[in-house]
């Protein structure tokens, strides 16, 4: 344990449990220095006891000697009775506390007391329950509402998926599956790795190995966008299948179809093909350390490469061929060229009209004819007439 330390602690939400009596536990995703990710559950009373012990271990940093020296974050004491309302409203404070805790000096954030408290316990892997009749209610904290406790969702019924084939895990953070296993999906990542739970097991699973129970089609999957979104390749990849593309780091491409299994359809010039989404970064967005760490993970498998896949649905999942992607891409780009050509023609016509109007406005007025001598004599004054005569 000597070198083990926590990189990040993310509050996912909380669970309402009913055994041995009704109570609430917070769900944390703990990310360690070896890139493993562990899901743990803690009551708030446990967290507060941990917090009090931490303050006693570091009296200077906790402000017990001088309040101005305090760097350990504050944490409110638990109420005499902690109900669902207090459990929910406390999430924003608890999320900020965990963030501040991990970013304290190493002598605090990496001490044995902190590391031990956030390690996986047996009851994290195998929660105590009397039966499977009443499952815990899960309340997740939306990613865009981490700082606003009033936006907490819930209760949330986790989506249920079924494994279409056996899957052997290749790292500690993954979870092995057998064909027919039914799992609850906690988090869906764009990388194609989904965080799932199966009874007392939890871990990352390739989305390609899962199918929804109610039908083969994914309602969440976006329609193709042939206008394309600009992305930059952050990691090179050499194509293995015929419908994949080989690209180098730094290449600029267009994403035209984002698929849930983590293999996106992209367009490079007029060529289309599949590419791992975890190796792409949207143009203009900052490449964060978290994204860089994700790219060190293995690429999720594609469904077309899974052997002995068995679906429970009579109708297969609808698929778009690469020929369709290419044909629609060419059609879209041709329409775009035509539109540009029409706009350029309109600009030329408008500019020509403007030039004509400008030339007309600059034209000199016609010189009037010179009046006759008789007309001058009739209109001039008497003094002028005498001078002429």
N, C-alpha and C positions, 0 to 999 in steps of 0.2 A: 504493500500500500504506500510505501515511502514516496514514490514518484507520482502517484495518482493525484490528479487535481481536477477540479470542475471548470469547464470553459464557459458554460452557460446554463441557466436554469429558466425554463419557460413554463409559466402557469397555463395549463390547458383548460381548466375549469374545475368543477367539483362533482362529486357523486353523492346521491342521497341513498343511504343503505338502510336495511330493515332488520339486520341481524347483528348482534344479539338483541338490539333495540334500535329504534330509528336514530340515525346520526349522520353526520356529514364529514366527508374527507376531501381534501384538495388533491388534484392530479397535477403532478409536475413531470415534465420531460427534462431529464438531466443529461447534459452532453459533457462527456469526459474527454481528457486529453488524448486518449487512444482512438478518438473519433466514434466511440460507441455511444449509443443513446438508450437510456433506461427510463422506464415509466415507473414512478413511485407514487404512493398515496400517504398523506399525512393529515391527522386531525390538527385543528388550529391550536388546541391546548398543548399538543406535542411541540408545535413550532414555537409557541411562546416560551415553553420551558427551555428549549434549545437556545432561544434568544437571551433569556436571563442568565444562563450558564456562560454564554459567550461574553456578556458584559462583565461578569465576574472574572473571567480569564484575562480581559484586557480593560482594566479600570480607567486607564488614561484615555484610550480611544473611545470608551463609552461615555466619557464626560463626567465620571464620578468624582474625579479630583478637581478638574476645571472644565466647566461646561463648554468653554470656547474650543477645547481640544477634541470635542466629540466628532468622530467620523463614522461610527457604527450607526446605521439608520434606526429610526424609532419604529416601534411596533406596538399598537394598542393592546391592552390586556383583554383577555376573553371576557365576555359577558357572563353573568350568572346563568343565563339560559341562552344558548346559541341556537337560534332557529334558522330557517332558510333565508329569511330576509337579511339577517346579519351576516350569514355565510356568503351571500351574494354580494352585498355592498362592500365587503372587506376585500374583494378580489383585486381591485385597483391598487390598494395599499400594499397587498401581499406581493403583487407582481413587481412593484417598484422596489420593495424590500429585497427581493431575490436578486434583482438587477444590481442594486447597490452593494449587496453582500459579495457577489462574485468579483466586483471591481474594487474591493478593498485591497490594501497592501497584502502581499503574499503571505506574510506571517499570520494574517487573520484568515483570508479567503482559502488558504491551502493548509490550514492547521488540521490536526487529526479530528478535532471536535466537529468541524464543518464537513469534512470528507465522510466521516462515519455516519453522520445524521442523514446524508443524502444518498448513501449506498442502498442497493436493493436488499430488502428484507424478505424472508420467506413468505410473509403474508402479502407482500406486493405481488409475488408470483402466483400465490394461491390464496386469494381472499377467503376468509372464513364465512361460510354461508350455511343455512339450514336446509335449503332446497333450491332448486332451479325454477320454482314456480313464479317467484317474484324477483325479477332481475333489478339491480340498482338502477335508479334514474340518473342519466348523465346530463349535466348542464355544461355546455362548452362555452368558452370565452372567445368571441370572434376576433380574428387577427386585427381588424380595423377598429376595434373598440377596447383595446387593452387599457386605455387610460380613462374610460368612461364606464363606470360600473353600472350605470342605468341602462346600458345597451346590451346587457348580458342576455343571451338566448336561453331558452329552456322551457320545459324539459325537452331534450333532444333524443329522438329515437334514431340510433345509429343505423346506417344503411347496412343491409345484409347481403353478402355475396357468397358465391359458391366456387370452390376450386375445381377447375376443369381437368387438372392433371396433378401428379405428384411433383413436389418441388423440394429440393434439398438445399438448405441454407448454406451460404458460403462465408458468412461472417457472424459474429456474436449478436449484432444488432438485428439480424434477420430472423424470420420464423419459418420453420419447415411446414409443409402442407401435404396432405394426402388427398387424392381425387375424391370429391364429394364433401370435403370439410366445409362447414358453413361458418363464416367469420363476420364479425362486426367491424366496419371500417371507421376508424377514428379520424384519420387525416388522409387527404388525397394530395399528393405532391405532383407538380408539373413534370418532375423528373421521371415519372412512371413508377415510382416506389410509393406504396400506400402503407400507412401504419395501421395494423389490424390487431384484433384480439380474438382469441379462441379459447374459451373457458379460462384456464389459468395461465395461458401463454399470450405473449404480446411481442410484436416485432414488425419489421418492414417486410413487405411481400410485393413481388412484381405484379403490377396491375394486369398484365397480359394473362396471368394464371387465374384471374377471377372473372366471373360473369354475374350480372344481376339476376336475382331470383324471378323477377316478374317478366323479363323479356330480354332478347339479345341486344337490343339497341340501347345506346347510352343517350338519355335525354339531355345530359349535361354537355355532351360533346358539341363543340361549335361547328357551324357550317363552314365550308371552305370560304376563304376571303381572297379572291383572286387579285384584288388590289395589292395585297401583300404588305407585311410589316417588316421594316428593315431591322435585321439583327447582325451581330458581329460574331464570328466564330472565335471562341476562347480556347478551344483545344482541338487539335487535328484528329481526324478519324479517317481510316481507310475502309472503303466499302467492302462488305463481306457478301452481301446478296446483290443480285442484279439491279434491284430497284432502289438501292442506296446510293448516296453520293460520297465521293472522296473530297474532303476539303482541308485547307491548311489554316492554321491560326492566323487571324487578322482578316480573313476573307469576309466580304460583305454579301449577305444573301437576303432573300425575302421569304418570310414564313407565310404560307398560304393555307395551311390546315394544321391546327393544334389538336393532337390526339391524346387521349387520356393515358395511353400506355407509355408515354414519354418519347415516342418516335414521331417527330413532326415532319410534315411534307413541306419541303422548301424549294425555292426556285433560284437557280444561279444562271444569270443570263436567260436563255430559253430552255434550260434543262431543269427537270424536276426530279425529286427523289426523297427518300427518307433520311433523317439525320437525328442523332440523339439530342433531345432538347436540353439536357444538362450541360452540353458543350456550347450552348448559345447564350448570348447576352443581348438584350434589346439595345439598339443603337441609341446612344445618349445617356443610358443608365450607368451608374457607378458599379463596378465589379467589386462586390463586398467580399470580405473574408469567408463569410458563411457559404456564398456561392462557390468560391474557390475550393472549399473543403468538400462540397458536394461532388465536385468534378473528380475527386480522388476515389469516389465509390465506383463500383462496377456498373456497367451499362445494363439496364433492365432488358431481359430477353423480349424478342418480338413474338407475337402469337403464332405467326407463320412458321416459327422455328420449333414450336412445342410439339413433341411427339406424343402420340396416344391421348390427344386431347378429346374429352368426351363432354359434350354439352347436353343439358336437359331440355333444350328447346328444339322443336322440330325445324323451325326456320332459323337459318344461320344469321349471324351478324352481317349487316350490309357493309359492303366495302366498295371503295372507289378505286378504279384501276389507274395506274400511272399514265396510261394513254389518255384517259379522261382528264386527269390533272393537266397534262401537256396541252391537250386540245383546247381546254377552257382557258389555259394561261395564254396560249397563242391568240385565241379569239379576243381575250380581254386586252392584250397588249396591242393588237391590231386596231381595236376600237379606240384605244387610248391614242394611238398614232393618228387615226382619222380625226379624232376630236382636236388634237393639237394642230393638225393640218387645217381644219376648218377655222380654228381660232386665228391661225396665222393669216389665212386668206381674208378673214374679217378685218384683222388688223391692217392688212395692206390696203383693202378697200377704204377703210375709215381714214387711213393716213393720206391716201390719194385725194379723197374728198376734202380733207382739211387743207391739203396743199392748194387745191383748186380755189377753195374759199379764201385762203390766205393770199393767193395771187390776185384774185379779183379785188380783194380789199386794198391791195397795194397799187392797182392800176390808176394812171393819171386821168383826171377829169377832162372831157372834151373842151377845146378852146372855142369860145363863142365867136361868131362872125363879127367883123369890124363894122360899126355903124356907118351909114352914108353921111356925106357932108351936109345934106339938107336936114337930116335927123339931128345931127350935132348942133346945127344952127338953131333949130327949134327948141332944143332942150337946154342950151347953155345960157349963162347969165348975160346981162347987157354989157358988162365990162369985158367979158370974154369975146363977145361978138364984135365990139369995137376994135379989140386987138387983132382979130382975124382979118377984119376988113381993112 
